[in-house]
Amino acid sequence: MKKSVEEDVFIPLYPKSTVEDKSSLRSKFQERRFWSAVKLLSNVVLWDGIVQEDKVRDLGLSKLLNRYLLLNIINTPLGPDNIEKCNKVVACLPERWFQDLKGGSTLPELLNFSQHLLQ
């Protein structure tokens, strides 16, 4: 899993003007790479309970979400596409990770993502 996250994930960053045209090849490529990374995130977190939780959280949240996915989400214009991306990421996260949190708090690895959601 670590090798896949570190070596196989690639989401290019193009200028906003380039990807605003959803029919452009660059935009389509960037979207395909984003959704492939989301699928990898969902597969990584499926190992929760089998592999040590801190390893799964490190790979899934620290490396995959914060390093690749969040940058793409932040650069996606606010609107339905951004909401869909955020919803899919949230759907990947195991509820068990949030059971012991106090109201209004989140996992340290999700702080930047939470701030984006609040915006």
VOMI-976265 format. One line per field, with one value per atom (N, C-alpha, C, O): atom name; residue number from 1; residue in one letter; chain; x, y, z. Coordinates in steps of 0.02 Angstrom, whole numbers, always signed. Example, Ala and Ser with C-alpha at 12.3 -4.5 7.8 and 13.67 -1.06 7.14 Angstrom:
BEGIN
atome = (N; CA; C; O; N; CA; C; O)
num = (1; 1; 1; 1; 2; 2; 2; 2)
residu = (A; A; A; A; S; S; S; S)
chaine = (A; A; A; A; A; A; A; A)
c1 = (+660; +615; +660; +712; +642; +684; +645; +670)
c2 = (-284; -225; -165; -166; -112; -53; +2; +57)
c3 = (+390; +390; +390; +423; +354; +357; +394; +402)
//
This chain:
BEGIN
atome = (N; CA; C; O; N; CA; C; O; N; CA; C; O; N; CA; C; O; N; CA; C; O; N; CA; C; O; N; CA; C; O; N; CA; C; O; N; CA; C; O; N; CA; C; O; N; CA; C; O; N; CA; C; O; N; CA; C; O; N; CA; C; O; N; CA; C; O; N; CA; C; O; N; CA; C; O; N; CA; C; O; N; CA; C; O; N; CA; C; O; N; CA; C; O; N; CA; C; O; N; CA; C; O; N; CA; C; O; N; CA; C; O; N; CA; C; O; N; CA; C; O; N; CA; C; O; N; CA; C; O; N; CA; C; O; N; CA; C; O; N; CA; C; O; N; CA; C; O; N; CA; C; O; N; CA; C; O; N; CA; C; O; N; CA; C; O; N; CA; C; O; N; CA; C; O; N; CA; C; O; N; CA; C; O; N; CA; C; O; N; CA; C; O; N; CA; C; O; N; CA; C; O; N; CA; C; O; N; CA; C; O; N; CA; C; O; N; CA; C; O; N; CA; C; O; N; CA; C; O; N; CA; C; O; N; CA; C; O; N; CA; C; O; N; CA; C; O; N; CA; C; O; N; CA; C; O; N; CA; C; O; N; CA; C; O; N; CA; C; O; N; CA; C; O; N; CA; C; O; N; CA; C; O; N; CA; C; O; N; CA; C; O; N; CA; C; O; N; CA; C; O; N; CA; C; O; N; CA; C; O; N; CA; C; O; N; CA; C; O; N; CA; C; O; N; CA; C; O; N; CA; C; O; N; CA; C; O; N; CA; C; O; N; CA; C; O; N; CA; C; O; N; CA; C; O; N; CA; C; O; N; CA; C; O; N; CA; C; O; N; CA; C; O; N; CA; C; O; N; CA; C; O; N; CA; C; O; N; CA; C; O; N; CA; C; O; N; CA; C; O; N; CA; C; O; N; CA; C; O; N; CA; C; O; N; CA; C; O; N; CA; C; O; N; CA; C; O; N; CA; C; O; N; CA; C; O; N; CA; C; O; N; CA; C; O; N; CA; C; O; N; CA; C; O; N; CA; C; O; N; CA; C; O; N; CA; C; O; N; CA; C; O; N; CA; C; O; N; CA; C; O; N; CA; C; O; N; CA; C; O; N; CA; C; O; N; CA; C; O; N; CA; C; O; N; CA; C; O; N; CA; C; O; N; CA; C; O; N; CA; C; O; N; CA; C; O; N; CA; C; O; N; CA; C; O)
num = (1; 1; 1; 1; 2; 2; 2; 2; 3; 3; 3; 3; 4; 4; 4; 4; 5; 5; 5; 5; 6; 6; 6; 6; 7; 7; 7; 7; 8; 8; 8; 8; 9; 9; 9; 9; 10; 10; 10; 10; 11; 11; 11; 11; 12; 12; 12; 12; 13; 13; 13; 13; 14; 14; 14; 14; 15; 15; 15; 15; 16; 16; 16; 16; 17; 17; 17; 17; 18; 18; 18; 18; 19; 19; 19; 19; 20; 20; 20; 20; 21; 21; 21; 21; 22; 22; 22; 22; 23; 23; 23; 23; 24; 24; 24; 24; 25; 25; 25; 25; 26; 26; 26; 26; 27; 27; 27; 27; 28; 28; 28; 28; 29; 29; 29; 29; 30; 30; 30; 30; 31; 31; 31; 31; 32; 32; 32; 32; 33; 33; 33; 33; 34; 34; 34; 34; 35; 35; 35; 35; 36; 36; 36; 36; 37; 37; 37; 37; 38; 38; 38; 38; 39; 39; 39; 39; 40; 40; 40; 40; 41; 41; 41; 41; 42; 42; 42; 42; 43; 43; 43; 43; 44; 44; 44; 44; 45; 45; 45; 45; 46; 46; 46; 46; 47; 47; 47; 47; 48; 48; 48; 48; 49; 49; 49; 49; 50; 50; 50; 50; 51; 51; 51; 51; 52; 52; 52; 52; 53; 53; 53; 53; 54; 54; 54; 54; 55; 55; 55; 55; 56; 56; 56; 56; 57; 57; 57; 57; 58; 58; 58; 58; 59; 59; 59; 59; 60; 60; 60; 60; 61; 61; 61; 61; 62; 62; 62; 62; 63; 63; 63; 63; 64; 64; 64; 64; 65; 65; 65; 65; 66; 66; 66; 66; 67; 67; 67; 67; 68; 68; 68; 68; 69; 69; 69; 69; 70; 70; 70; 70; 71; 71; 71; 71; 72; 72; 72; 72; 73; 73; 73; 73; 74; 74; 74; 74; 75; 75; 75; 75; 76; 76; 76; 76; 77; 77; 77; 77; 78; 78; 78; 78; 79; 79; 79; 79; 80; 80; 80; 80; 81; 81; 81; 81; 82; 82; 82; 82; 83; 83; 83; 83; 84; 84; 84; 84; 85; 85; 85; 85; 86; 86; 86; 86; 87; 87; 87; 87; 88; 88; 88; 88; 89; 89; 89; 89; 90; 90; 90; 90; 91; 91; 91; 91; 92; 92; 92; 92; 93; 93; 93; 93; 94; 94; 94; 94; 95; 95; 95; 95; 96; 96; 96; 96; 97; 97; 97; 97; 98; 98; 98; 98; 99; 99; 99; 99; 100; 100; 100; 100; 101; 101; 101; 101; 102; 102; 102; 102; 103; 103; 103; 103; 104; 104; 104; 104; 105; 105; 105; 105; 106; 106; 106; 106; 107; 107; 107; 107; 108; 108; 108; 108; 109; 109; 109; 109; 110; 110; 110; 110; 111; 111; 111; 111; 112; 112; 112; 112; 113; 113; 113; 113; 114; 114; 114; 114; 115; 115; 115; 115; 116; 116; 116; 116; 117; 117; 117; 117; 118; 118; 118; 118; 119; 119; 119; 119)
residu = (M; M; M; M; K; K; K; K; K; K; K; K; S; S; S; S; V; V; V; V; E; E; E; E; E; E; E; E; D; D; D; D; V; V; V; V; F; F; F; F; I; I; I; I; P; P; P; P; L; L; L; L; Y; Y; Y; Y; P; P; P; P; K; K; K; K; S; S; S; S; T; T; T; T; V; V; V; V; E; E; E; E; D; D; D; D; K; K; K; K; S; S; S; S; S; S; S; S; L; L; L; L; R; R; R; R; S; S; S; S; K; K; K; K; F; F; F; F; Q; Q; Q; Q; E; E; E; E; R; R; R; R; R; R; R; R; F; F; F; F; W; W; W; W; S; S; S; S; A; A; A; A; V; V; V; V; K; K; K; K; L; L; L; L; L; L; L; L; S; S; S; S; N; N; N; N; V; V; V; V; V; V; V; V; L; L; L; L; W; W; W; W; D; D; D; D; G; G; G; G; I; I; I; I; V; V; V; V; Q; Q; Q; Q; E; E; E; E; D; D; D; D; K; K; K; K; V; V; V; V; R; R; R; R; D; D; D; D; L; L; L; L; G; G; G; G; L; L; L; L; S; S; S; S; K; K; K; K; L; L; L; L; L; L; L; L; N; N; N; N; R; R; R; R; Y; Y; Y; Y; L; L; L; L; L; L; L; L; L; L; L; L; N; N; N; N; I; I; I; I; I; I; I; I; N; N; N; N; T; T; T; T; P; P; P; P; L; L; L; L; G; G; G; G; P; P; P; P; D; D; D; D; N; N; N; N; I; I; I; I; E; E; E; E; K; K; K; K; C; C; C; C; N; N; N; N; K; K; K; K; V; V; V; V; V; V; V; V; A; A; A; A; C; C; C; C; L; L; L; L; P; P; P; P; E; E; E; E; R; R; R; R; W; W; W; W; F; F; F; F; Q; Q; Q; Q; D; D; D; D; L; L; L; L; K; K; K; K; G; G; G; G; G; G; G; G; S; S; S; S; T; T; T; T; L; L; L; L; P; P; P; P; E; E; E; E; L; L; L; L; L; L; L; L; N; N; N; N; F; F; F; F; S; S; S; S; Q; Q; Q; Q; H; H; H; H; L; L; L; L; L; L; L; L; Q; Q; Q; Q)
chaine = (A; A; A; A; A; A; A; A; A; A; A; A; A; A; A; A; A; A; A; A; A; A; A; A; A; A; A; A; A; A; A; A; A; A; A; A; A; A; A; A; A; A; A; A; A; A; A; A; A; A; A; A; A; A; A; A; A; A; A; A; A; A; A; A; A; A; A; A; A; A; A; A; A; A; A; A; A; A; A; A; A; A; A; A; A; A; A; A; A; A; A; A; A; A; A; A; A; A; A; A; A; A; A; A; A; A; A; A; A; A; A; A; A; A; A; A; A; A; A; A; A; A; A; A; A; A; A; A; A; A; A; A; A; A; A; A; A; A; A; A; A; A; A; A; A; A; A; A; A; A; A; A; A; A; A; A; A; A; A; A; A; A; A; A; A; A; A; A; A; A; A; A; A; A; A; A; A; A; A; A; A; A; A; A; A; A; A; A; A; A; A; A; A; A; A; A; A; A; A; A; A; A; A; A; A; A; A; A; A; A; A; A; A; A; A; A; A; A; A; A; A; A; A; A; A; A; A; A; A; A; A; A; A; A; A; A; A; A; A; A; A; A; A; A; A; A; A; A; A; A; A; A; A; A; A; A; A; A; A; A; A; A; A; A; A; A; A; A; A; A; A; A; A; A; A; A; A; A; A; A; A; A; A; A; A; A; A; A; A; A; A; A; A; A; A; A; A; A; A; A; A; A; A; A; A; A; A; A; A; A; A; A; A; A; A; A; A; A; A; A; A; A; A; A; A; A; A; A; A; A; A; A; A; A; A; A; A; A; A; A; A; A; A; A; A; A; A; A; A; A; A; A; A; A; A; A; A; A; A; A; A; A; A; A; A; A; A; A; A; A; A; A; A; A; A; A; A; A; A; A; A; A; A; A; A; A; A; A; A; A; A; A; A; A; A; A; A; A; A; A; A; A; A; A; A; A; A; A; A; A; A; A; A; A; A; A; A; A; A; A; A; A; A; A; A; A; A; A; A; A; A; A; A; A; A; A; A; A; A; A; A; A; A; A; A; A; A; A; A; A; A; A; A; A; A; A; A; A; A; A; A; A; A; A; A; A; A; A; A; A; A; A; A; A; A; A)
c1 = (+41; +0; +44; +30; +95; +140; +171; +176; +193; +224; +174; +193; +112; +62; +50; +46; +45; +33; +92; +84; +152; +212; +234; +263; +220; +246; +194; +209; +132; +82; +34; +1; +30; -18; +15; +70; -20; +2; -59; -98; -66; -121; -88; -63; -87; -53; -91; -152; -54; -85; -75; -19; -130; -129; -155; -190; -139; -169; -245; -274; -276; -349; -382; -432; -355; -385; -384; -428; -336; -330; -383; -410; -398; -445; -517; -562; -529; -598; -639; -699; -607; -640; -641; -591; -698; -703; -694; -683; -699; -690; -616; -599; -573; -502; -470; -492; -420; -386; -352; -352; -323; -291; -340; -326; -397; -448; -472; -479; -485; -508; -456; -472; -393; -339; -333; -327; -335; -330; -388; -377; -447; -505; -498; -513; -477; -466; -416; -426; -361; -309; -336; -320; -377; -406; -450; -443; -495; -541; -506; -528; -450; -410; -380; -376; -358; -329; -383; -369; -444; -500; -514; -527; -512; -523; -468; -481; -406; -351; -362; -349; -385; -400; -452; -444; -505; -556; -529; -548; -483; -453; -405; -402; -368; -321; -360; -340; -413; -449; -489; -510; -499; -530; -487; -512; -422; -376; -380; -347; -419; -426; -456; -506; -424; -445; -405; -404; -371; -329; -256; -216; -240; -173; -178; -232; -124; -124; -156; -141; -200; -237; -190; -203; -137; -92; -59; -46; -46; -18; -69; -53; -131; -184; -198; -205; -201; -213; -155; -167; -94; -37; -40; -32; -51; -54; -114; -108; -172; -234; -242; -261; -229; -242; -181; -183; -126; -67; -37; -19; -30; +3; -46; -34; -98; -142; -189; -191; -226; -273; -236; -248; -192; -161; -109; -100; -77; -25; -52; -25; -105; -129; -201; -214; -246; -317; -336; -372; -313; -334; -313; -350; -254; -231; -277; -293; -299; -346; -414; -444; -438; -502; -501; -548; -447; -442; -440; -466; -411; -406; -467; -472; -515; -578; -624; -634; -653; -698; -755; -781; -774; -829; -892; -907; -928; -988; -1001; -972; -1044; -1063; -1005; -1004; -956; -899; -858; -837; -847; -808; -845; -815; -910; -951; -949; -944; -954; -952; -885; -884; -831; -765; -759; -735; -782; -779; -821; -800; -881; -926; -895; -900; -863; -832; -774; -765; -735; -680; -708; -684; -758; -789; -818; -812; -848; -878; -826; -843; -764; -710; -689; -663; -701; -673; -715; -776; -682; -718; -748; -713; -810; -843; -807; -807; -777; -743; -689; -676; -658; -605; -631; -592; -696; -725; -764; -789; -770; -811; -788; -829; -724; -698; -682; -653; -700; -685; -738; -797; -717; -763; -796; -769; -854; -891; -849; -813; -853; -817; -743; -709; -719; -649; -645; -694; -585; -574; -505; -467; -491; -425; -373; -387; -314; -262; -247; -233; -249; -235; -290; -279; -348; -404; -414; -463; -369; -378; -385; -431; -340; -344; -406; -437; -424; -485; -546; -592; -548; -603; -609; -664; -553; -554; -582; -618; -565; -593; -669; -706; -691; -763; -800; -856; -770; -801; -808; -855; -762; -768; -828; -842)
c2 = (-59; +0; +63; +111; +61; +119; +134; +192; +82; +91; +121; +164; +99; +127; +201; +241; +218; +289; +332; +386; +307; +348; +349; +399; +295; +292; +294; +313; +275; +270; +330; +340; +368; +424; +485; +506; +512; +572; +611; +588; +670; +715; +780; +818; +793; +853; +916; +915; +969; +1034; +1078; +1092; +1098; +1143; +1210; +1216; +1262; +1328; +1324; +1286; +1364; +1363; +1373; +1341; +1418; +1432; +1371; +1363; +1327; +1267; +1215; +1182; +1208; +1155; +1179; +1139; +1244; +1268; +1240; +1230; +1228; +1196; +1121; +1087; +1096; +1026; +978; +918; +1003; +960; +956; +916; +996; +994; +928; +898; +907; +844; +848; +800; +906; +914; +908; +876; +939; +936; +864; +841; +831; +761; +716; +673; +726; +686; +698; +651; +761; +779; +748; +722; +749; +720; +644; +616; +611; +538; +520; +473; +558; +544; +557; +520; +610; +624; +566; +542; +543; +490; +424; +382; +412; +353; +356; +305; +415; +424; +416; +390; +438; +429; +354; +330; +318; +245; +212; +167; +234; +208; +224; +181; +284; +302; +255; +230; +242; +196; +126; +92; +104; +38; +36; -14; +90; +93; +89; +51; +127; +128; +64; +51; +24; -42; -87; -134; -72; -112; -93; -124; -42; -22; -80; -110; -96; -153; -216; -263; -216; -272; -251; -287; -193; -163; -111; -85; -97; -49; +17; +43; +44; +105; +163; +200; +172; +228; +222; +273; +162; +152; +169; +201; +147; +162; +237; +265; +269; +341; +379; +429; +357; +391; +386; +437; +327; +318; +354; +391; +342; +368; +443; +478; +468; +538; +582; +631; +566; +609; +610; +663; +552; +549; +559; +602; +521; +524; +584; +622; +594; +650; +716; +759; +725; +791; +807; +866; +758; +770; +778; +817; +741; +740; +765; +813; +734; +748; +819; +853; +840; +905; +962; +1010; +957; +1009; +1016; +1072; +960; +961; +989; +1029; +969; +993; +1069; +1104; +1093; +1165; +1204; +1260; +1176; +1210; +1200; +1229; +1159; +1151; +1209; +1221; +1244; +1299; +1275; +1220; +1318; +1301; +1290; +1328; +1238; +1221; +1146; +1111; +1121; +1050; +1001; +950; +1017; +971; +966; +912; +1023; +1025; +987; +949; +997; +962; +887; +848; +866; +794; +764; +710; +798; +773; +767; +716; +818; +816; +759; +724; +751; +697; +629; +586; +618; +553; +539; +483; +591; +582; +565; +519; +602; +590; +519; +486; +497; +430; +375; +320; +389; +340; +330; +278; +380; +380; +336; +343; +291; +247; +287; +328; +274; +308; +295; +338; +238; +218; +269; +278; +301; +349; +411; +448; +422; +483; +472; +520; +410; +394; +426; +446; +431; +457; +532; +558; +565; +637; +678; +660; +732; +778; +821; +828; +848; +890; +947; +980; +958; +1013; +999; +1043; +940; +924; +874; +844; +865; +818; +785; +803; +738; +706; +757; +798; +755; +803; +801; +853; +742; +736; +767; +780; +779; +807; +881; +910; +913; +984; +1028; +1069; +1020; +1061; +1046; +1091; +983; +963; +993; +1018; +990; +1018; +1093; +1119; +1127; +1200; +1215; +1264; +1173; +1183; +1173; +1211; +1122; +1109; +1167; +1184; +1197; +1253; +1314; +1353; +1321; +1377; +1368; +1410)
c3 = (+0; +0; +0; -36; +41; +46; -22; -42; -56; -121; -171; -211; -170; -214; -201; -248; -137; -120; -140; -167; -127; -139; -212; -235; -250; -318; -373; -429; -358; -411; -415; -466; -362; -361; -394; -376; -443; -476; -497; -538; -469; -490; -512; -470; -577; -601; -580; -573; -570; -556; -618; -639; -646; -704; -683; -633; -721; -706; -708; -747; -666; -660; -728; -744; -768; -833; -878; -921; -869; -910; -893; -937; -829; -809; -801; -788; -809; -806; -863; -856; -919; -976; -964; -975; -941; -922; -981; -971; -1042; -1100; -1121; -1166; -1091; -1110; -1087; -1038; -1124; -1107; -1039; -1002; -1023; -959; -901; -851; -909; -857; -847; -790; -901; -897; -865; -824; -884; -855; -780; -741; -761; -690; -651; -596; -678; -644; -637; -585; -690; -686; -633; -595; -629; -579; -509; -462; -501; -436; -413; -357; -456; -437; -427; -387; -462; -448; -378; -344; -358; -291; -238; -184; -252; -204; -196; -141; -251; -248; -207; -168; -216; -176; -102; -59; -87; -17; +12; +68; -25; +1; +12; +59; -32; -24; +36; +72; +46; +103; +168; +213; +175; +239; +251; +307; +200; +210; +254; +284; +257; +298; +372; +413; +389; +459; +498; +478; +553; +593; +578; +618; +521; +503; +511; +540; +484; +491; +546; +558; +580; +635; +612; +558; +655; +637; +620; +573; +658; +644; +576; +544; +552; +485; +431; +382; +442; +394; +391; +337; +449; +451; +420; +385; +431; +402; +325; +291; +299; +226; +196; +148; +226; +197; +206; +159; +266; +280; +270; +232; +304; +300; +230; +204; +201; +136; +78; +36; +74; +16; +17; -32; +70; +73; +74; +32; +123; +132; +78; +62; +50; +1; -70; -110; -87; -156; -163; -200; -128; -139; -118; -154; -60; -34; -79; -88; -108; -154; -214; -236; -240; -296; -274; -310; -216; -191; -181; -200; -152; -139; -205; -208; -256; -321; -365; -419; -342; -378; -358; -299; -407; -390; -345; -353; -297; -253; -294; -340; -278; -315; -311; -270; -355; -352; -359; -326; -402; -411; -347; -327; -315; -253; -198; -160; -194; -144; -155; -107; -218; -233; -212; -183; -226; -207; -131; -106; -96; -22; +6; +51; -22; +1; -9; +35; -66; -80; -32; -10; -16; +31; +100; +133; +122; +188; +191; +242; +137; +135; +144; +166; +129; +136; +209; +227; +251; +319; +365; +368; +401; +448; +507; +537; +522; +578; +644; +688; +651; +712; +732; +791; +683; +697; +734; +765; +731; +760; +824; +854; +846; +904; +969; +1010; +980; +1044; +1042; +1090; +988; +984; +1020; +1021; +1050; +1082; +1029; +974; +1044; +996; +969; +1007; +904; +873; +859; +833; +875; +861; +804; +784; +779; +725; +734; +779; +692; +693; +670; +627; +699; +680; +604; +574; +575; +503; +459; +400; +489; +450; +462; +438; +497; +513; +451; +447; +403; +342; +301; +273; +296; +261; +296; +262; +362; +400; +389; +383; +387; +374; +305; +296; +256; +189; +191; +160; +226; +230; +264; +244; +313; +347; +302; +310; +254; +207; +164; +121)
//
